[in-house]
Amino acid sequence: MLGETYYTTNKFIASGRKEPRTGGVILINAQDKAEVDATIKEDPFYIADVANYDVTEFIPTMAAKIIHTKITYKINRSK
């Protein structure tokens, strides 16, 4: 499964559905937007053309100790 691969390689930090249930969110550790775009193109929802994507870059200035990697992009996937 694609998500498991990205979690194993520490690219995905967290993912899940939105409430209300209008899509999902993925927090991804990426070097740049090109890497995010390449990841999106591997998503089964993208391949099946059943989702729209909004990519929001953010650079955290503060994080909980539990987070050990730099989070730089959020993918917001919606129906």
DSSP file with accessible surface (Angstrom, degrees, kcal/mol):
  #  RESIDUE AA STRUCTURE BP1 BP2  ACC     N-H-->O    O-->H-N    N-H-->O    O-->H-N    TCO  KAPPA ALPHA  PHI   PSI    X-CA   Y-CA   Z-CA
    1    1 A M     >        0   0  171      0, 0.0     4,-1.8     0, 0.0     3,-0.1   0.000 360.0 360.0 360.0 138.4    0.0    0.0    0.0
    2    2 A L  H  >  +     0   0   40      1,-0.2     4,-2.1     2,-0.2     5,-0.2   0.912 360.0  51.7 -57.8 -49.1    1.3    3.4   -1.0
    3    3 A G  H  > S+     0   0   20      1,-0.2     4,-2.2     2,-0.2    -1,-0.2   0.908 107.3  53.1 -57.9 -42.0    0.7    5.1    2.4
    4    4 A E  H  > S+     0   0  121      1,-0.2     4,-2.6     2,-0.2    -1,-0.2   0.906 107.1  52.8 -61.1 -40.2    2.6    2.3    4.3
    5    5 A T  H  X S+     0   0   81     -4,-1.8     4,-1.8     1,-0.2    -1,-0.2   0.932 110.7  46.3 -60.6 -46.2    5.6    2.8    2.0
    6    6 A Y  H  <>S+     0   0   27     -4,-2.1     5,-2.6     1,-0.2     6,-1.5   0.833 112.4  50.1 -70.2 -30.2    5.7    6.5    2.7
    7    7 A Y  H ><5S+     0   0   86     -4,-2.2     3,-1.5    -5,-0.2    -2,-0.2   0.916 108.6  53.1 -70.5 -39.9    5.3    6.0    6.5
    8    8 A T  H 3<5S+     0   0  113     -4,-2.6    -2,-0.2     1,-0.3    -1,-0.2   0.873 111.9  44.8 -61.9 -35.8    8.1    3.4    6.4
    9    9 A T  T 3<5S-     0   0   80     -4,-1.8    -1,-0.3    -5,-0.2    -2,-0.2   0.304 115.1-117.2 -92.0   9.0   10.4    5.9    4.7
   10   10 A N  T < 5S+     0   0  110     -3,-1.5    -3,-0.2     2,-0.1    -2,-0.1   0.729  83.0 118.4  62.8  26.4    9.3    8.7    7.1
   11   11 A K      < +     0   0   44     -5,-2.6    18,-3.8    -6,-0.2     2,-0.5   0.859  65.7  58.6 -84.9 -42.9    7.8   10.8    4.3
   12   12 A F  E     +A   28   0A  17     -6,-1.5    16,-0.2    16,-0.2    -2,-0.1  -0.784  58.0 176.9 -88.5 132.2    4.3   10.7    5.7
   13   13 A I  E     -     0   0A  49     14,-3.1     2,-0.3    -2,-0.5    -1,-0.2   0.800  67.5 -15.6 -99.9 -41.1    4.0   12.1    9.2
   14   14 A A  E     +A   27   0A  43     13,-1.1    13,-3.2     2,-0.0    -1,-0.4  -0.981  60.7 178.2-159.8 153.6    0.2   11.8    9.7
   15   15 A S  E     +A   26   0A  66     -2,-0.3     2,-0.3    11,-0.2    11,-0.2  -0.984  14.6 131.8-155.4 157.9   -2.9   11.3    7.6
   16   16 A G  E     -A   25   0A  44      9,-1.8     9,-2.9    -2,-0.3     2,-0.1  -0.946  50.0 -67.2 171.0 173.3   -6.6   10.9    8.0
   17   17 A R  E     -A   24   0A 152     -2,-0.3     7,-0.3     7,-0.3     2,-0.2  -0.424  45.7-118.7 -81.9 155.9  -10.0   12.0    7.0
   18   18 A K        -     0   0   53      5,-2.9     5,-0.3    -2,-0.1    -1,-0.1  -0.548  31.9-101.8 -87.1 156.7  -11.5   15.4    7.5
   19   19 A E  S    S+     0   0  139     -2,-0.2     2,-0.2     2,-0.2     5,-0.0  -0.996 114.2  40.5-121.7 123.0  -14.6   16.2    9.6
   20   20 A P  S    S-     0   0   95      0, 0.0     2,-2.2     0, 0.0    -2,-0.1   0.599 116.4-108.1 -64.8 164.6  -17.1   16.6    8.1
   21   21 A R  S    S+     0   0  155      1,-0.2    -2,-0.2    -2,-0.2     3,-0.1  -0.392  75.6 128.7 -74.3  82.0  -16.1   13.8    5.8
   22   22 A T  S    S-     0   0   64     -2,-2.2    57,-1.5     1,-0.2     2,-0.3   0.120  79.0 -54.8-119.7  17.4  -15.2   15.8    2.7
   23   23 A G  E     - B   0  78A  17     -5,-0.3    -5,-2.9    55,-0.3     2,-0.3  -0.978  65.2 -80.9 143.5-155.1  -11.7   14.4    2.0
   24   24 A G  E     -AB  17  77A   4     53,-3.3    53,-2.8    -2,-0.3     2,-0.4  -0.896  19.3-132.5-145.1 172.9   -8.5   13.9    3.9
   25   25 A V  E     -AB  16  76A  42     -9,-2.9    -9,-1.8    -2,-0.3     2,-0.4  -0.987  13.1-168.7-131.4 138.7   -5.3   15.5    5.0
   26   26 A I  E     -AB  15  75A  13     49,-2.5    49,-3.1    -2,-0.4     2,-0.6  -0.997  11.3-152.5-126.7 126.5   -1.7   14.2    4.7
   27   27 A L  E     -AB  14  74A  45    -13,-3.2   -14,-3.1    -2,-0.4   -13,-1.1  -0.889  26.1-172.1 -93.6 123.1    1.2   15.8    6.5
   28   28 A I  E     -AB  12  73A   0     45,-2.4    45,-1.5    -2,-0.6    44,-0.9  -0.940  27.4-138.8-125.1 139.9    4.3   15.1    4.4
   29   29 A N        +     0   0   30    -18,-3.8     2,-0.3    -2,-0.4    42,-0.1  -0.858  43.8 160.1 -92.9 107.0    8.0   15.6    5.0
   30   30 A A        -     0   0    4     -2,-0.8     3,-0.1    40,-0.1    -2,-0.0  -0.948  48.0-137.9-133.7 153.4    9.3   16.8    1.6
   31   31 A Q  S    S-     0   0  152     -2,-0.3     2,-0.3     1,-0.2    -1,-0.1   0.825  85.4 -18.2 -75.5 -34.0   12.3   18.7    0.3
   32   32 A D  S  > S-     0   0   79      1,-0.1     4,-1.5    41,-0.0     3,-0.5  -0.958  74.5 -86.6-162.6 175.2   10.2   20.8   -2.1
   33   33 A K  H  > S+     0   0  101     -2,-0.3     4,-3.1     1,-0.2     5,-0.2   0.840 119.4  63.7 -65.1 -31.5    6.9   21.1   -3.9
   34   34 A A  H  > S+     0   0   67      1,-0.2     4,-2.2     2,-0.2    -1,-0.2   0.908 102.8  49.2 -60.0 -39.1    8.1   19.0   -6.8
   35   35 A E  H  > S+     0   0   47     -3,-0.5     4,-2.0     2,-0.2    -1,-0.2   0.904 111.2  49.5 -66.6 -39.3    8.5   16.0   -4.4
   36   36 A V  H  X S+     0   0    0     -4,-1.5     4,-2.6     2,-0.2    -2,-0.2   0.942 110.3  50.5 -63.2 -46.3    5.0   16.6   -3.1
   37   37 A D  H  X S+     0   0   54     -4,-3.1     4,-2.0     1,-0.2    -2,-0.2   0.902 109.5  50.5 -60.1 -40.7    3.6   16.7   -6.6
   38   38 A A  H  X S+     0   0   50     -4,-2.2     4,-0.6    -5,-0.2    -1,-0.2   0.898 110.2  50.5 -64.5 -38.3    5.4   13.5   -7.5
   39   39 A T  H >< S+     0   0    6     -4,-2.0     3,-1.3     1,-0.2     4,-0.5   0.922 107.8  52.7 -65.0 -43.9    3.9   11.9   -4.4
   40   40 A I  H >< S+     0   0   13     -4,-2.6     3,-1.8     1,-0.3     6,-0.3   0.905 101.7  60.1 -58.1 -41.3    0.4   13.1   -5.3
   41   41 A K  H 3< S+     0   0  125     -4,-2.0    -1,-0.3     1,-0.3    -2,-0.2   0.702 102.9  52.8 -64.8 -16.3    0.7   11.5   -8.8
   42   42 A E  T << S+     0   0   97     -3,-1.3    -1,-0.3    -4,-0.6    -2,-0.2   0.544  83.6 110.6 -91.5  -9.4    1.2    8.1   -7.1
   43   43 A D    X>  -     0   0   13     -3,-1.8     4,-2.6    -4,-0.5     3,-0.6  -0.483  69.7-137.7 -69.7 129.0   -2.0    8.4   -5.0
   44   44 A P  H 3> S+     0   0   80      0, 0.0     4,-2.4     0, 0.0    -1,-0.1   0.845 105.5  56.4 -56.3 -32.1   -4.7    6.0   -6.2
   45   45 A F  H 34>S+     0   0   96      2,-0.2     5,-2.4     1,-0.2     6,-0.6   0.869 109.3  46.0 -68.4 -34.7   -7.3    8.8   -5.8
   46   46 A Y  H X45S+     0   0  105     -3,-0.6     3,-1.3    -6,-0.3    -1,-0.2   0.936 112.0  50.5 -69.2 -46.9   -5.3   11.0   -8.2
   47   47 A I  H 3<5S+     0   0  122     -4,-2.6    -2,-0.2     1,-0.3    -1,-0.2   0.896 113.0  46.0 -59.6 -40.0   -4.8    8.1  -10.7
   48   48 A A  T 3<5S-     0   0   63     -4,-2.4    -1,-0.3    -5,-0.2    -2,-0.2   0.495 108.1-128.9 -81.8  -3.1   -8.6    7.4  -10.6
   49   49 A D  T < 5S+     0   0  138     -3,-1.3    -3,-0.2    -4,-0.2    -2,-0.1   0.901  72.0 122.9  56.0  46.4   -9.3   11.2  -11.0
   50   50 A V      < +     0   0   86     -5,-2.4     2,-0.3    -6,-0.1    -4,-0.2   0.252  59.0  56.0-118.7  10.7  -11.7   11.2   -8.1
   51   51 A A        -     0   0   12     -6,-0.6     2,-0.3    28,-0.2    28,-0.2  -0.983  63.0-141.5-142.8 152.9  -10.0   13.8   -5.9
   52   52 A N  E     -C   78   0A 103     26,-2.7    26,-2.4    -2,-0.3     2,-0.4  -0.855  23.4-145.6-107.1 151.7   -8.9   17.4   -6.0
   53   53 A Y  E     -C   77   0A  45     -2,-0.3     2,-0.4    24,-0.2    24,-0.2  -0.957  16.2-173.5-126.0 136.1   -5.7   18.5   -4.2
   54   54 A D  E     -C   76   0A  90     22,-2.0    22,-3.1    -2,-0.4     2,-0.5  -0.999  13.9-158.3-121.6 124.6   -4.7   21.6   -2.4
   55   55 A V  E     -C   75   0A  40     -2,-0.4     2,-0.5    20,-0.2    20,-0.2  -0.921   8.5-173.1-107.2 124.9   -1.1   21.8   -1.3
   56   56 A T  E     -C   74   0A  70     18,-2.5    18,-2.2    -2,-0.5     2,-0.3  -0.971  11.8-149.2-119.6 118.7   -0.2   24.2    1.5
   57   57 A E  E     +C   73   0A 114     -2,-0.5     2,-0.3    16,-0.2    16,-0.2  -0.670  22.2 171.1 -83.3 138.0    3.4   24.8    2.4
   58   58 A F        -     0   0   83     14,-2.1    -2,-0.0    -2,-0.3     0, 0.0  -0.992  25.0-152.8-146.7 146.0    4.1   25.6    6.0
   59   59 A I        -     0   0  107     -2,-0.3    13,-0.1    11,-0.0     2,-0.1  -0.956  26.8-133.6-116.5 108.0    7.3   26.0    8.0
   60   60 A P        -     0   0   43      0, 0.0     3,-0.1     0, 0.0    -2,-0.0  -0.363  20.7-173.9 -66.5 139.8    6.7   25.2   11.6
   61   61 A T  S    S+     0   0  146      1,-0.3     2,-0.3    -2,-0.1     0, 0.0   0.533  77.6  22.5-103.8 -12.1    8.2   27.6   14.2
   62   62 A M        +     0   0  172      2,-0.0    -1,-0.3     0, 0.0     2,-0.3  -0.985  67.4 171.5-152.8 143.6    7.3   25.4   17.1
   63   63 A A        -     0   0   63     -2,-0.3     2,-0.0    -3,-0.1     0, 0.0  -0.991  37.3 -96.6-152.0 154.9    6.5   21.7   17.5
   64   64 A A    >   -     0   0   61     -2,-0.3     3,-1.7     1,-0.1    -2,-0.0  -0.329  40.3-112.3 -66.8 153.6    5.8   19.1   20.2
   65   65 A K  T 3  S+     0   0  195      1,-0.3    -1,-0.1     3,-0.1     0, 0.0   0.780 113.3  70.1 -59.4 -26.0    8.8   17.0   21.3
   66   66 A I  T 3  S+     0   0  139      1,-0.1     2,-0.7     2,-0.1    -1,-0.3   0.772  83.2  80.0 -65.9 -22.5    7.1   14.0   19.8
   67   67 A I    <   +     0   0   65     -3,-1.7    -1,-0.1     1,-0.1     4,-0.1  -0.754  53.5 171.3 -90.6 115.6    7.7   15.4   16.3
   68   68 A H        +     0   0  170     -2,-0.7     2,-0.3     2,-0.1    -1,-0.1   0.438  55.0  64.0-104.5  -3.6   11.3   14.7   15.3
   69   69 A T  S    S-     0   0   59    -56,-0.0     2,-0.5     0, 0.0   -59,-0.0  -0.853  87.6-101.4-121.7 159.8   11.2   15.7   11.7
   70   70 A K        -     0   0  128     -2,-0.3     2,-0.6   -11,-0.0   -40,-0.1  -0.655  31.1-151.1 -78.5 123.1   10.6   19.0    9.8
   71   71 A I        +     0   0   11     -2,-0.5   -42,-0.2     1,-0.1     3,-0.1  -0.869  28.6 158.7 -95.3 122.2    7.1   19.2    8.5
   72   72 A T        +     0   0   10    -44,-0.9   -14,-2.1    -2,-0.6     2,-0.4   0.639  53.5  37.8-120.8 -18.5    7.0   21.3    5.4
   73   73 A Y  E     -BC  28  57A  16    -45,-1.5   -45,-2.4   -16,-0.2     2,-0.4  -0.989  51.4-162.2-138.5 145.9    4.0   20.5    3.3
   74   74 A K  E     -BC  27  56A  66    -18,-2.2   -18,-2.5    -2,-0.4     2,-0.6  -0.991  11.7-153.8-121.4 130.8    0.3   19.6    4.0
   75   75 A I  E     -BC  26  55A   4    -49,-3.1   -49,-2.5    -2,-0.4     2,-0.7  -0.920   5.7-162.1-103.1 123.9   -1.7   17.9    1.2
   76   76 A N  E     -BC  25  54A  28    -22,-3.1   -22,-2.0    -2,-0.6     2,-0.5  -0.913   9.5-169.4-107.9 107.2   -5.4   18.6    1.6
   77   77 A R  E     +BC  24  53A  51    -53,-2.8   -53,-3.3    -2,-0.7     2,-0.3  -0.849  11.1 172.0-101.4 128.8   -7.3   16.0   -0.5
   78   78 A S  E      BC  23  52A  26    -26,-2.4   -26,-2.7    -2,-0.5   -55,-0.3  -0.919 360.0 360.0-135.0 162.0  -11.1   16.5   -1.1
   79   79 A K              0   0  169    -57,-1.5   -28,-0.2    -2,-0.3   -29,-0.0  -0.349 360.0 360.0 -73.2 360.0  -13.9   15.0   -3.1
